[in-house]
């Protein structure tokens, strides 16, 4: 979950980084569902970085990041 005041959060995601630094999504349905969910909840992301089995999301403001953390944690349960 995101702490209040932070604009970034890192979550687990089915993404694989190849040896030549290319991100490959291992589950296309997860990716599509996740970005549709972000759009439906109107979260504004300013940047996204792929990491091994994770993605780091940077939000426009800290409020969006905190709300995302709360909603995403609730969605996973």
C-alpha positions in Angstrom: 0.0 0.0 0.0 1.2 3.5 -0.7 2.1 5.8 2.1 0.5 9.2 2.2 2.5 11.9 0.4 4.2 9.5 -2.0 3.7 9.7 -5.7 5.1 6.3 -6.7 4.1 2.8 -5.9 5.6 -0.6 -7.0 3.3 -3.6 -7.5 3.8 -7.2 -8.6 3.0 -7.7 -12.3 3.6 -10.5 -14.8 6.3 -8.7 -16.7 9.7 -10.1 -17.7 12.8 -8.1 -18.6 15.0 -9.7 -21.2 18.8 -9.6 -21.2 18.6 -6.7 -23.7 16.3 -4.7 -21.4 13.0 -5.3 -23.3 9.9 -5.7 -21.2 7.7 -8.6 -22.1 4.2 -9.0 -20.6 3.7 -12.7 -19.7 -0.1 -12.4 -19.2 -1.7 -10.1 -21.8 -5.1 -10.4 -20.2 -3.8 -9.2 -16.8 -2.2 -6.2 -18.5 -5.4 -5.3 -20.4 -7.6 -5.8 -17.3 -5.3 -3.7 -15.1 -5.1 -0.8 -17.5 -8.9 -0.9 -18.1 -9.3 -0.8 -14.3 -7.0 2.2 -14.0 -8.9 4.0 -16.7 -12.3 3.1 -15.1 -11.2 4.5 -11.7 -9.7 7.6 -13.5 -6.2 7.3 -12.0 -3.7 9.7 -13.7 -0.3 8.1 -14.2 2.6 10.3 -15.3 5.1 7.4 -15.7 5.5 3.7 -15.6 8.8 1.7 -15.2 9.0 -2.0 -15.8 11.0 -4.1 -13.4 11.5 -7.9 -13.1 8.0 -9.2 -12.1 7.0 -5.6 -11.0 5.9 -2.3 -12.4 6.6 1.1 -10.7 3.8 3.6 -11.3 4.3 7.3 -10.8 1.1 9.3 -10.3 0.3 12.9 -11.1 -0.3 13.7 -7.4 0.1 11.9 -4.0 -3.7 11.7 -3.5 -4.1 9.5 -6.6 -1.3 7.3 -5.4 -2.8 6.8 -2.0 -6.3 6.1 -3.4 -4.8 3.6 -5.9 -3.0 1.8 -3.1 -6.2 1.5 -1.0 -8.4 0.4 -4.0 -5.8 -2.0 -5.4 -5.3 -3.6 -2.0 -9.0 -4.0 -1.6 -9.3 -5.5 -5.2 -6.7 -8.1 -4.4 -8.6 -9.5 -1.4 
